[in-house]
Amino acid sequence: RDIFLAAGATDAQIDIIAQYVIPAALGEFQDYAESVLANGDTPGVPPGRIADAIRPGTFLIQDRDLLMVPIKFLVENRDVSVPWLTSLSKTAPGSNYMMGGNIATHHDGTTATGAHYRETAFLYPFAGFDAFSADVISTILQYHTGGEGEPSGDFPPMAEFNHINGEMFGPLKTNWTKPCPHLFEVPSREEREELCTPLMEYIFGTKGLKRLEQIKADIDPDHLFNSYGSIGYRKEKLSEPSSTSFSFPPHSPYLGLAIAMLCGMIV
């Protein structure tokens, strides 16, 4: 409530929004893990632990977009946000991912994600291909880019990282308010690569992506880590090892970020 009030929402508006938020049904349990473990251990999983779900796989997620929905967007564009949210109804399948707690203020400036993560109300995995969904996406894109769509300057970060798949792209390179055609609409990946903003730039923005690519090049000059669609991905590795090696000085501020980045690529 405090976050929405700070964004300019009224108590009446917050009460309306609250009608469409469904708390998790944990009952007597403190968290999800406790509710699962109450039924006993899972075969093949260490005692006292729960299975990873959904497990890594090669299937294609059918989401169309993974736009972060800013709090101010919901408040300042009620002509779009209210019909959209009410159309989902209280029983909408798929749900969304709320960005709650102190995410808006607790930040040390060293994370790879942009400010859009801390200014967001929730992530909604758009799965529809209807005209209404496309219009909502376009309106949110227009809010993020601050214009009518004509590219100007660096592309801003605006998408979420955790639920991506390799077939997703950002908006059209020629119009930042128009979502990239889905693979069902334009099956050719080469054509969509030509038309649309790269996924990593969509998530981290132009400046953020360049920063991460430089860090990747510094800590992995031989390109040992090469994960499809990730930071610094190349279709072919370097043929010869580099003659120089890179090492971090003691207590380097980049060490933690580098390790986290590499672990993310391995996963």
PyRosetta script that sets phi, psi and omega in degrees:
from pyrosetta import init, pose_from_sequence

init()
pose = pose_from_sequence("RDIFLAAGATDAQIDIIAQYVIPAALGEFQDYAESVLANGDTPGVPPGRIADAIRPGTFLIQDRDLLMVPIKFLVENRDVSVPWLTSLSKTAPGSNYMMGGNIATHHDGTTATGAHYRETAFLYPFAGFDAFSADVISTILQYHTGGEGEPSGDFPPMAEFNHINGEMFGPLKTNWTKPCPHLFEVPSREEREELCTPLMEYIFGTKGLKRLEQIKADIDPDHLFNSYGSIGYRKEKLSEPSSTSFSFPPHSPYLGLAIAMLCGMIV")
pose.set_psi(1, -43.7)
pose.set_omega(1, -178.9)
pose.set_phi(2, -60.7)
pose.set_psi(2, -38.5)
pose.set_omega(2, -179.9)
pose.set_phi(3, -65.9)
pose.set_psi(3, -43.1)
pose.set_omega(3, 179.4)
pose.set_phi(4, -67.3)
pose.set_psi(4, -38.4)
pose.set_omega(4, 178.2)
pose.set_phi(5, -63.8)
pose.set_psi(5, -40.8)
pose.set_omega(5, 178.8)
pose.set_phi(6, -64.4)
pose.set_psi(6, -27.7)
pose.set_omega(6, 179.1)
pose.set_phi(7, -82.0)
pose.set_psi(7, -4.9)
pose.set_omega(7, 176.9)
pose.set_phi(8, 105.8)
pose.set_psi(8, 3.8)
pose.set_omega(8, 179.4)
pose.set_phi(9, -75.8)
pose.set_psi(9, 151.0)
pose.set_omega(9, 176.6)
pose.set_phi(10, -92.2)
pose.set_psi(10, 165.1)
pose.set_omega(10, 177.7)
pose.set_phi(11, -60.6)
pose.set_psi(11, -37.8)
pose.set_omega(11, -179.9)
pose.set_phi(12, -64.3)
pose.set_psi(12, -41.0)
pose.set_omega(12, 178.5)
pose.set_phi(13, -66.1)
pose.set_psi(13, -40.2)
pose.set_omega(13, 179.3)
pose.set_phi(14, -64.8)
pose.set_psi(14, -38.6)
pose.set_omega(14, 178.4)
pose.set_phi(15, -63.1)
pose.set_psi(15, -36.9)
pose.set_omega(15, 178.1)
pose.set_phi(16, -66.1)
pose.set_psi(16, -45.4)
pose.set_omega(16, 179.2)
pose.set_phi(17, -60.5)
pose.set_psi(17, -40.1)
pose.set_omega(17, -176.4)
pose.set_phi(18, -62.6)
pose.set_psi(18, -24.9)
pose.set_omega(18, 179.1)
pose.set_phi(19, -65.5)
pose.set_psi(19, -20.4)
pose.set_omega(19, -175.7)
pose.set_phi(20, -107.4)
pose.set_psi(20, 12.3)
pose.set_omega(20, 176.4)
pose.set_phi(21, -103.6)
pose.set_psi(21, 122.0)
pose.set_omega(21, -177.5)
pose.set_phi(22, -106.8)
pose.set_psi(22, 109.7)
pose.set_omega(22, 178.3)
pose.set_phi(23, -63.9)
pose.set_psi(23, 150.3)
pose.set_omega(23, 176.7)
pose.set_phi(24, -64.5)
pose.set_psi(24, 139.8)
pose.set_omega(24, -177.2)
pose.set_phi(25, -85.1)
pose.set_psi(25, 78.4)
pose.set_omega(25, -178.5)
pose.set_phi(26, -91.9)
pose.set_psi(26, -19.7)
pose.set_omega(26, 179.4)
pose.set_phi(27, 60.8)
pose.set_psi(27, -123.0)
pose.set_omega(27, -176.1)
pose.set_phi(28, -79.8)
pose.set_psi(28, -8.3)
pose.set_omega(28, -174.3)
pose.set_phi(29, -88.4)
pose.set_psi(29, 151.2)
pose.set_omega(29, -178.3)
pose.set_phi(30, -78.4)
pose.set_psi(30, -31.4)
pose.set_omega(30, -179.4)
pose.set_phi(31, -156.0)
pose.set_psi(31, 176.5)
pose.set_omega(31, -176.7)
pose.set_phi(32, -62.4)
pose.set_psi(32, -42.9)
pose.set_omega(32, -178.2)
pose.set_phi(33, -59.9)
pose.set_psi(33, -41.9)
pose.set_omega(33, 179.8)
pose.set_phi(34, -63.8)
pose.set_psi(34, -37.3)
pose.set_omega(34, -179.8)
pose.set_phi(35, -67.5)
pose.set_psi(35, -34.7)
pose.set_omega(35, 178.8)
pose.set_phi(36, -72.1)
pose.set_psi(36, -44.2)
pose.set_omega(36, -177.1)
pose.set_phi(37, -68.3)
pose.set_psi(37, -18.6)
pose.set_omega(37, 178.8)
pose.set_phi(38, -63.8)
pose.set_psi(38, -21.2)
pose.set_omega(38, 179.1)
pose.set_phi(39, -91.6)
pose.set_psi(39, 5.9)
pose.set_omega(39, 179.4)
pose.set_phi(40, 100.0)
pose.set_psi(40, 170.7)
pose.set_omega(40, -179.7)
pose.set_phi(41, -70.4)
pose.set_psi(41, 154.7)
pose.set_omega(41, -179.8)
pose.set_phi(42, -97.2)
pose.set_psi(42, 130.1)
pose.set_omega(42, 178.4)
pose.set_phi(43, -55.2)
pose.set_psi(43, 134.0)
pose.set_omega(43, 178.9)
pose.set_phi(44, 85.0)
pose.set_psi(44, -1.8)
pose.set_omega(44, 179.8)
pose.set_phi(45, -116.4)
pose.set_psi(45, 136.1)
pose.set_omega(45, 179.6)
pose.set_phi(46, -52.4)
pose.set_psi(46, 140.8)
pose.set_omega(46, 179.8)
pose.set_phi(47, -53.7)
pose.set_psi(47, 138.2)
pose.set_omega(47, 179.3)
pose.set_phi(48, 81.7)
pose.set_psi(48, 2.8)
pose.set_omega(48, 179.3)
pose.set_phi(49, -119.2)
pose.set_psi(49, 162.8)
pose.set_omega(49, 176.8)
pose.set_phi(50, -115.5)
pose.set_psi(50, 157.2)
pose.set_omega(50, -177.1)
pose.set_phi(51, -70.1)
pose.set_psi(51, 146.9)
pose.set_omega(51, 174.5)
pose.set_phi(52, -71.1)
pose.set_psi(52, 129.5)
pose.set_omega(52, 179.7)
pose.set_phi(53, -144.4)
pose.set_psi(53, 129.5)
pose.set_omega(53, 1.9)
pose.set_phi(54, -84.8)
pose.set_psi(54, 140.7)
pose.set_omega(54, -179.5)
pose.set_phi(55, -66.9)
pose.set_psi(55, 151.6)
pose.set_omega(55, 176.5)
pose.set_phi(56, -55.4)
pose.set_psi(56, 137.9)
pose.set_omega(56, -177.8)
pose.set_phi(57, -151.2)
pose.set_psi(57, -179.4)
pose.set_omega(57, -178.3)
pose.set_phi(58, -110.8)
pose.set_psi(58, 6.2)
pose.set_omega(58, -179.3)
pose.set_phi(59, -74.5)
pose.set_psi(59, 158.9)
pose.set_omega(59, -177.9)
pose.set_phi(60, -94.6)
pose.set_psi(60, 122.4)
pose.set_omega(60, 175.3)
pose.set_phi(61, -76.3)
pose.set_psi(61, 133.5)
pose.set_omega(61, -172.3)
pose.set_phi(62, -89.9)
pose.set_psi(62, 14.7)
pose.set_omega(62, 177.6)
pose.set_phi(63, -64.5)
pose.set_psi(63, 145.5)
pose.set_omega(63, 178.5)
pose.set_phi(64, -89.2)
pose.set_psi(64, -35.5)
pose.set_omega(64, -175.1)
pose.set_phi(65, -154.6)
pose.set_psi(65, 156.2)
pose.set_omega(65, 178.5)
pose.set_phi(66, -129.0)
pose.set_psi(66, 52.8)
pose.set_omega(66, -179.8)
pose.set_phi(67, -72.6)
pose.set_psi(67, 138.8)
pose.set_omega(67, 170.3)
pose.set_phi(68, -81.0)
pose.set_psi(68, 135.0)
pose.set_omega(68, -177.3)
pose.set_phi(69, -102.9)
pose.set_psi(69, 105.5)
pose.set_omega(69, -176.3)
pose.set_phi(70, -65.9)
pose.set_psi(70, 149.3)
pose.set_omega(70, 177.1)
pose.set_phi(71, -59.3)
pose.set_psi(71, -46.3)
pose.set_omega(71, -177.1)
pose.set_phi(72, -64.6)
pose.set_psi(72, -29.8)
pose.set_omega(72, 176.9)
pose.set_phi(73, -61.5)
pose.set_psi(73, -45.5)
pose.set_omega(73, -179.0)
pose.set_phi(74, -61.4)
pose.set_psi(74, -38.7)
pose.set_omega(74, -176.5)
pose.set_phi(75, -76.8)
pose.set_psi(75, -41.4)
pose.set_omega(75, -173.1)
pose.set_phi(76, -86.7)
pose.set_psi(76, -11.1)
pose.set_omega(76, -178.9)
pose.set_phi(77, -127.5)
pose.set_psi(77, 54.3)
pose.set_omega(77, -175.6)
pose.set_phi(78, -65.2)
pose.set_psi(78, -24.5)
pose.set_omega(78, 178.8)
pose.set_phi(79, -65.5)
pose.set_psi(79, -22.6)
pose.set_omega(79, 176.9)
pose.set_phi(80, -102.3)
pose.set_psi(80, -45.6)
pose.set_omega(80, -172.0)
pose.set_phi(81, -69.1)
pose.set_psi(81, -38.7)
pose.set_omega(81, -177.8)
pose.set_phi(82, -67.1)
pose.set_psi(82, -51.1)
pose.set_omega(82, 176.5)
pose.set_phi(83, -59.7)
pose.set_psi(83, -36.8)
pose.set_omega(83, -179.5)
pose.set_phi(84, -64.9)
pose.set_psi(84, -51.8)
pose.set_omega(84, -177.1)
pose.set_phi(85, -65.2)
pose.set_psi(85, -40.5)
pose.set_omega(85, -179.6)
pose.set_phi(86, -69.4)
pose.set_psi(86, -27.5)
pose.set_omega(86, 179.0)
pose.set_phi(87, -70.2)
pose.set_psi(87, -23.8)
pose.set_omega(87, 179.6)
pose.set_phi(88, -70.7)
pose.set_psi(88, -30.0)
pose.set_omega(88, -179.1)
pose.set_phi(89, 66.1)
pose.set_psi(89, 167.3)
pose.set_omega(89, -177.6)
pose.set_phi(90, -69.9)
pose.set_psi(90, -15.7)
pose.set_omega(90, -176.5)
pose.set_phi(91, -112.9)
pose.set_psi(91, 23.9)
pose.set_omega(91, -177.7)
pose.set_phi(92, -61.4)
pose.set_psi(92, 129.4)
pose.set_omega(92, 179.2)
pose.set_phi(93, -71.9)
pose.set_psi(93, 155.3)
pose.set_omega(93, 175.8)
pose.set_phi(94, 92.1)
pose.set_psi(94, -35.5)
pose.set_omega(94, 178.7)
pose.set_phi(95, 58.0)
pose.set_psi(95, -166.2)
pose.set_omega(95, 177.4)
pose.set_phi(96, -140.7)
pose.set_psi(96, 178.7)
pose.set_omega(96, -176.5)
pose.set_phi(97, -118.2)
pose.set_psi(97, 107.9)
pose.set_omega(97, -176.9)
pose.set_phi(98, -77.8)
pose.set_psi(98, 139.6)
pose.set_omega(98, 178.3)
pose.set_phi(99, -105.9)
pose.set_psi(99, 81.4)
pose.set_omega(99, -172.0)
pose.set_phi(100, -101.0)
pose.set_psi(100, -155.7)
pose.set_omega(100, 178.5)
pose.set_phi(101, 65.3)
pose.set_psi(101, -142.7)
pose.set_omega(101, -177.6)
pose.set_phi(102, -102.7)
pose.set_psi(102, 26.7)
pose.set_omega(102, -175.9)
pose.set_phi(103, -61.1)
pose.set_psi(103, -27.2)
pose.set_omega(103, -177.4)
pose.set_phi(104, -72.3)
pose.set_psi(104, -23.6)
pose.set_omega(104, -174.4)
pose.set_phi(105, -121.8)
pose.set_psi(105, -24.3)
pose.set_omega(105, -176.1)
pose.set_phi(106, -90.9)
pose.set_psi(106, 98.0)
pose.set_omega(106, -174.6)
pose.set_phi(107, -157.0)
pose.set_psi(107, 131.5)
pose.set_omega(107, -177.4)
pose.set_phi(108, -100.1)
pose.set_psi(108, 5.0)
pose.set_omega(108, 176.1)
pose.set_phi(109, 79.6)
pose.set_psi(109, 7.6)
pose.set_omega(109, -176.2)
pose.set_phi(110, -112.1)
pose.set_psi(110, 1.3)
pose.set_omega(110, -179.0)
pose.set_phi(111, -80.6)
pose.set_psi(111, 158.3)
pose.set_omega(111, -178.7)
pose.set_phi(112, -77.6)
pose.set_psi(112, -25.6)
pose.set_omega(112, -176.1)
pose.set_phi(113, -76.5)
pose.set_psi(113, 153.6)
pose.set_omega(113, -177.0)
pose.set_phi(114, -84.1)
pose.set_psi(114, -179.1)
pose.set_omega(114, -179.4)
pose.set_phi(115, -64.0)
pose.set_psi(115, -20.6)
pose.set_omega(115, -178.5)
pose.set_phi(116, -61.3)
pose.set_psi(116, -25.8)
pose.set_omega(116, 176.7)
pose.set_phi(117, -66.5)
pose.set_psi(117, -37.0)
pose.set_omega(117, -174.2)
pose.set_phi(118, -89.6)
pose.set_psi(118, -7.6)
pose.set_omega(118, 179.7)
pose.set_phi(119, -109.6)
pose.set_psi(119, 12.3)
pose.set_omega(119, -173.0)
pose.set_phi(120, -98.6)
pose.set_psi(120, 143.7)
pose.set_omega(120, 173.3)
pose.set_phi(121, -81.8)
pose.set_psi(121, -46.0)
pose.set_omega(121, -179.2)
pose.set_phi(122, -165.0)
pose.set_psi(122, 164.2)
pose.set_omega(122, 170.0)
pose.set_phi(123, -101.5)
pose.set_psi(123, 132.3)
pose.set_omega(123, 174.7)
pose.set_phi(124, -119.8)
pose.set_psi(124, 119.1)
pose.set_omega(124, -179.5)
pose.set_phi(125, -77.6)
pose.set_psi(125, 86.7)
pose.set_omega(125, -179.0)
pose.set_phi(126, -57.0)
pose.set_psi(126, 122.3)
pose.set_omega(126, 179.4)
pose.set_phi(127, -117.3)
pose.set_psi(127, -11.8)
pose.set_omega(127, -176.6)
pose.set_phi(128, -81.2)
pose.set_psi(128, 151.2)
pose.set_omega(128, 178.3)
pose.set_phi(129, -116.8)
pose.set_psi(129, 17.1)
pose.set_omega(129, 180.0)
pose.set_phi(130, -81.9)
pose.set_psi(130, 167.2)
pose.set_omega(130, -177.2)
pose.set_phi(131, -64.1)
pose.set_psi(131, -34.7)
pose.set_omega(131, -179.0)
pose.set_phi(132, -64.0)
pose.set_psi(132, -46.2)
pose.set_omega(132, 178.5)
pose.set_phi(133, -61.6)
pose.set_psi(133, -41.1)
pose.set_omega(133, 179.3)
pose.set_phi(134, -63.0)
pose.set_psi(134, -37.9)
pose.set_omega(134, 179.0)
pose.set_phi(135, -67.4)
pose.set_psi(135, -40.3)
pose.set_omega(135, 178.1)
pose.set_phi(136, -63.6)
pose.set_psi(136, -45.7)
pose.set_omega(136, 178.8)
pose.set_phi(137, -59.2)
pose.set_psi(137, -45.2)
pose.set_omega(137, -179.3)
pose.set_phi(138, -61.6)
pose.set_psi(138, -39.6)
pose.set_omega(138, 179.9)
pose.set_phi(139, -67.3)
pose.set_psi(139, -39.9)
pose.set_omega(139, 177.4)
pose.set_phi(140, -67.4)
pose.set_psi(140, -40.5)
pose.set_omega(140, 176.8)
pose.set_phi(141, -60.6)
pose.set_psi(141, -40.6)
pose.set_omega(141, 178.9)
pose.set_phi(142, -63.6)
pose.set_psi(142, -38.5)
pose.set_omega(142, 178.0)
pose.set_phi(143, -63.6)
pose.set_psi(143, -46.3)
pose.set_omega(143, -178.4)
pose.set_phi(144, -62.7)
pose.set_psi(144, -41.8)
pose.set_omega(144, -174.8)
pose.set_phi(145, -85.5)
pose.set_psi(145, -14.2)
pose.set_omega(145, 176.2)
pose.set_phi(146, 68.3)
pose.set_psi(146, 29.5)
pose.set_omega(146, -179.0)
pose.set_phi(147, -162.5)
pose.set_psi(147, -165.8)
pose.set_omega(147, -177.4)
pose.set_phi(148, -90.8)
pose.set_psi(148, 0.2)
pose.set_omega(148, 175.2)
pose.set_phi(149, 118.9)
pose.set_psi(149, -20.3)
pose.set_omega(149, -179.1)
pose.set_phi(150, -68.7)
pose.set_psi(150, 123.0)
pose.set_omega(150, -177.9)
pose.set_phi(151, -55.5)
pose.set_psi(151, 133.2)
pose.set_omega(151, 179.0)
pose.set_phi(152, -150.7)
pose.set_psi(152, 114.0)
pose.set_omega(152, 179.6)
pose.set_phi(153, 76.5)
pose.set_psi(153, -153.5)
pose.set_omega(153, -178.4)
pose.set_phi(154, -78.0)
pose.set_psi(154, 145.4)
pose.set_omega(154, 176.8)
pose.set_phi(155, -73.2)
pose.set_psi(155, 130.1)
pose.set_omega(155, -178.3)
pose.set_phi(156, -82.7)
pose.set_psi(156, 149.8)
pose.set_omega(156, 175.8)
pose.set_phi(157, -70.3)
pose.set_psi(157, 139.5)
pose.set_omega(157, -178.7)
pose.set_phi(158, -154.9)
pose.set_psi(158, -3.6)
pose.set_omega(158, -176.8)
pose.set_phi(159, -113.0)
pose.set_psi(159, 170.9)
pose.set_omega(159, -176.8)
pose.set_phi(160, -100.4)
pose.set_psi(160, 148.9)
pose.set_omega(160, -170.7)
pose.set_phi(161, -95.0)
pose.set_psi(161, -34.2)
pose.set_omega(161, -164.0)
pose.set_phi(162, -74.1)
pose.set_psi(162, -24.2)
pose.set_omega(162, -173.3)
pose.set_phi(163, -113.8)
pose.set_psi(163, 24.4)
pose.set_omega(163, -175.7)
pose.set_phi(164, -78.5)
pose.set_psi(164, 165.1)
pose.set_omega(164, 165.3)
pose.set_phi(165, -138.7)
pose.set_psi(165, 163.5)
pose.set_omega(165, -170.9)
pose.set_phi(166, -67.4)
pose.set_psi(166, -8.9)
pose.set_omega(166, -179.7)
pose.set_phi(167, -98.3)
pose.set_psi(167, 6.3)
pose.set_omega(167, 179.5)
pose.set_phi(168, -90.6)
pose.set_psi(168, 150.7)
pose.set_omega(168, 177.0)
pose.set_phi(169, -138.9)
pose.set_psi(169, 164.5)
pose.set_omega(169, 171.7)
pose.set_phi(170, -81.3)
pose.set_psi(170, -170.1)
pose.set_omega(170, -177.5)
pose.set_phi(171, -67.4)
pose.set_psi(171, 175.7)
pose.set_omega(171, 179.5)
pose.set_phi(172, -59.1)
pose.set_psi(172, 141.0)
pose.set_omega(172, 178.3)
pose.set_phi(173, -64.8)
pose.set_psi(173, -28.6)
pose.set_omega(173, -177.2)
pose.set_phi(174, -90.8)
pose.set_psi(174, -13.9)
pose.set_omega(174, 179.7)
pose.set_phi(175, -152.3)
pose.set_psi(175, 103.7)
pose.set_omega(175, -172.9)
pose.set_phi(176, -72.6)
pose.set_psi(176, -2.4)
pose.set_omega(176, 176.9)
pose.set_phi(177, -100.8)
pose.set_psi(177, 1.0)
pose.set_omega(177, -179.4)
pose.set_phi(178, -110.2)
pose.set_psi(178, 120.7)
pose.set_omega(178, -179.1)
pose.set_phi(179, -64.5)
pose.set_psi(179, 151.7)
pose.set_omega(179, 177.8)
pose.set_phi(180, -64.9)
pose.set_psi(180, 140.3)
pose.set_omega(180, 175.1)
pose.set_phi(181, -58.3)
pose.set_psi(181, 137.3)
pose.set_omega(181, 178.3)
pose.set_phi(182, -71.3)
pose.set_psi(182, 161.2)
pose.set_omega(182, -179.2)
pose.set_phi(183, -61.7)
pose.set_psi(183, -22.8)
pose.set_omega(183, 175.6)
pose.set_phi(184, -72.3)
pose.set_psi(184, -23.6)
pose.set_omega(184, -179.4)
pose.set_phi(185, -91.9)
pose.set_psi(185, -40.7)
pose.set_omega(185, 176.5)
pose.set_phi(186, -130.1)
pose.set_psi(186, 91.3)
pose.set_omega(186, -174.4)
pose.set_phi(187, -62.8)
pose.set_psi(187, -25.5)
pose.set_omega(187, -176.3)
pose.set_phi(188, -74.9)
pose.set_psi(188, 114.5)
pose.set_omega(188, 177.1)
pose.set_phi(189, -63.0)
pose.set_psi(189, -38.8)
pose.set_omega(189, -179.8)
pose.set_phi(190, -59.1)
pose.set_psi(190, -39.5)
pose.set_omega(190, -179.6)
pose.set_phi(191, -69.1)
pose.set_psi(191, -39.9)
pose.set_omega(191, 178.5)
pose.set_phi(192, -69.2)
pose.set_psi(192, -33.4)
pose.set_omega(192, 174.7)
pose.set_phi(193, -62.6)
pose.set_psi(193, -35.2)
pose.set_omega(193, 179.1)
pose.set_phi(194, -73.0)
pose.set_psi(194, -35.2)
pose.set_omega(194, -174.2)
pose.set_phi(195, -85.2)
pose.set_psi(195, -33.7)
pose.set_omega(195, -161.9)
pose.set_phi(196, -118.0)
pose.set_psi(196, 157.4)
pose.set_omega(196, 178.1)
pose.set_phi(197, -66.3)
pose.set_psi(197, 133.4)
pose.set_omega(197, 178.7)
pose.set_phi(198, -57.9)
pose.set_psi(198, 146.8)
pose.set_omega(198, -175.4)
pose.set_phi(199, -58.8)
pose.set_psi(199, -44.6)
pose.set_omega(199, -177.7)
pose.set_phi(200, -64.8)
pose.set_psi(200, -34.2)
pose.set_omega(200, 176.8)
pose.set_phi(201, -70.8)
pose.set_psi(201, -34.3)
pose.set_omega(201, 176.7)
pose.set_phi(202, -61.7)
pose.set_psi(202, -37.2)
pose.set_omega(202, -177.5)
pose.set_phi(203, -82.8)
pose.set_psi(203, -48.5)
pose.set_omega(203, -172.1)
pose.set_phi(204, -101.0)
pose.set_psi(204, -9.7)
pose.set_omega(204, -176.7)
pose.set_phi(205, 79.1)
pose.set_psi(205, 164.7)
pose.set_omega(205, -177.6)
pose.set_phi(206, -60.9)
pose.set_psi(206, -49.3)
pose.set_omega(206, -177.7)
pose.set_phi(207, -66.7)
pose.set_psi(207, -44.3)
pose.set_omega(207, -179.3)
pose.set_phi(208, -63.7)
pose.set_psi(208, -39.4)
pose.set_omega(208, -179.9)
pose.set_phi(209, -66.5)
pose.set_psi(209, -43.3)
pose.set_omega(209, 179.0)
pose.set_phi(210, -61.1)
pose.set_psi(210, -39.8)
pose.set_omega(210, 178.6)
pose.set_phi(211, -62.5)
pose.set_psi(211, -46.3)
pose.set_omega(211, -178.9)
pose.set_phi(212, -68.2)
pose.set_psi(212, -36.9)
pose.set_omega(212, 177.9)
pose.set_phi(213, -64.4)
pose.set_psi(213, -36.9)
pose.set_omega(213, 178.5)
pose.set_phi(214, -68.4)
pose.set_psi(214, -41.1)
pose.set_omega(214, 177.2)
pose.set_phi(215, -62.4)
pose.set_psi(215, -43.4)
pose.set_omega(215, 178.3)
pose.set_phi(216, -60.1)
pose.set_psi(216, -43.9)
pose.set_omega(216, -179.9)
pose.set_phi(217, -65.4)
pose.set_psi(217, -35.7)
pose.set_omega(217, -178.7)
pose.set_phi(218, -70.7)
pose.set_psi(218, -41.3)
pose.set_omega(218, -175.3)
pose.set_phi(219, -90.7)
pose.set_psi(219, -13.5)
pose.set_omega(219, -177.9)
pose.set_phi(220, -137.1)
pose.set_psi(220, 63.4)
pose.set_omega(220, -176.3)
pose.set_phi(221, -63.6)
pose.set_psi(221, -25.9)
pose.set_omega(221, 179.2)
pose.set_phi(222, -89.3)
pose.set_psi(222, 0.8)
pose.set_omega(222, 176.5)
pose.set_phi(223, 57.3)
pose.set_psi(223, 47.9)
pose.set_omega(223, 178.3)
pose.set_phi(224, -66.9)
pose.set_psi(224, -39.0)
pose.set_omega(224, -178.3)
pose.set_phi(225, -96.4)
pose.set_psi(225, 117.9)
pose.set_omega(225, -174.6)
pose.set_phi(226, -141.5)
pose.set_psi(226, 82.3)
pose.set_omega(226, -175.9)
pose.set_phi(227, -98.1)
pose.set_psi(227, 131.4)
pose.set_omega(227, -176.4)
pose.set_phi(228, -53.5)
pose.set_psi(228, 123.2)
pose.set_omega(228, 176.0)
pose.set_phi(229, 83.5)
pose.set_psi(229, -5.3)
pose.set_omega(229, -176.8)
pose.set_phi(230, -88.8)
pose.set_psi(230, 179.7)
pose.set_omega(230, -179.8)
pose.set_phi(231, -57.8)
pose.set_psi(231, 127.1)
pose.set_omega(231, 176.1)
pose.set_phi(232, 75.4)
pose.set_psi(232, 15.8)
pose.set_omega(232, -178.1)
pose.set_phi(233, -63.3)
pose.set_psi(233, 137.3)
pose.set_omega(233, 173.8)
pose.set_phi(234, -127.8)
pose.set_psi(234, 143.7)
pose.set_omega(234, -179.9)
pose.set_phi(235, -67.2)
pose.set_psi(235, -27.0)
pose.set_omega(235, 176.8)
pose.set_phi(236, -133.9)
pose.set_psi(236, 140.5)
pose.set_omega(236, 179.1)
pose.set_phi(237, -76.3)
pose.set_psi(237, 165.8)
pose.set_omega(237, 174.4)
pose.set_phi(238, -63.2)
pose.set_psi(238, 140.0)
pose.set_omega(238, -176.3)
pose.set_phi(239, -79.0)
pose.set_psi(239, -28.9)
pose.set_omega(239, -178.3)
pose.set_phi(240, -124.1)
pose.set_psi(240, 138.2)
pose.set_omega(240, 176.1)
pose.set_phi(241, -61.9)
pose.set_psi(241, 148.4)
pose.set_omega(241, 177.8)
pose.set_phi(242, -72.1)
pose.set_psi(242, 156.5)
pose.set_omega(242, -178.2)
pose.set_phi(243, -84.1)
pose.set_psi(243, -10.2)
pose.set_omega(243, -179.5)
pose.set_phi(244, -114.0)
pose.set_psi(244, 155.5)
pose.set_omega(244, 177.0)
pose.set_phi(245, -123.7)
pose.set_psi(245, 159.3)
pose.set_omega(245, -177.0)
pose.set_phi(246, -118.6)
pose.set_psi(246, 136.2)
pose.set_omega(246, 176.4)
pose.set_phi(247, -137.6)
pose.set_psi(247, 145.2)
pose.set_omega(247, 179.7)
pose.set_phi(248, -85.8)
pose.set_psi(248, 140.7)
pose.set_omega(248, 172.2)
pose.set_phi(249, -68.9)
pose.set_psi(249, 160.6)
pose.set_omega(249, 179.5)
pose.set_phi(250, -55.4)
pose.set_psi(250, 137.3)
pose.set_omega(250, 176.1)
pose.set_phi(251, 61.4)
pose.set_psi(251, 32.6)
pose.set_omega(251, 179.3)
pose.set_phi(252, -64.0)
pose.set_psi(252, 135.8)
pose.set_omega(252, 179.4)
pose.set_phi(253, -67.9)
pose.set_psi(253, -15.6)
pose.set_omega(253, -179.1)
pose.set_phi(254, -90.1)
pose.set_psi(254, -8.9)
pose.set_omega(254, -172.9)
pose.set_phi(255, -63.0)
pose.set_psi(255, -47.9)
pose.set_omega(255, -179.2)
pose.set_phi(256, -62.5)
pose.set_psi(256, -42.5)
pose.set_omega(256, 179.0)
pose.set_phi(257, -64.0)
pose.set_psi(257, -39.8)
pose.set_omega(257, -178.8)
pose.set_phi(258, -64.7)
pose.set_psi(258, -44.9)
pose.set_omega(258, 179.6)
pose.set_phi(259, -62.6)
pose.set_psi(259, -43.3)
pose.set_omega(259, -179.4)
pose.set_phi(260, -64.2)
pose.set_psi(260, -39.2)
pose.set_omega(260, 179.8)
pose.set_phi(261, -64.8)
pose.set_psi(261, -45.0)
pose.set_omega(261, -179.1)
pose.set_phi(262, -66.0)
pose.set_psi(262, -39.2)
pose.set_omega(262, 177.7)
pose.set_phi(263, -62.6)
pose.set_psi(263, -38.8)
pose.set_omega(263, 179.1)
pose.set_phi(264, -64.8)
pose.set_psi(264, -35.2)
pose.set_omega(264, 179.1)
pose.set_phi(265, -70.4)
pose.set_psi(265, -38.3)
pose.set_omega(265, -179.8)
pose.set_phi(266, -63.7)
pose.set_psi(266, -43.0)
pose.set_omega(266, 178.8)
pose.set_phi(267, -65.4)
pose.dump_pdb("model.pdb")
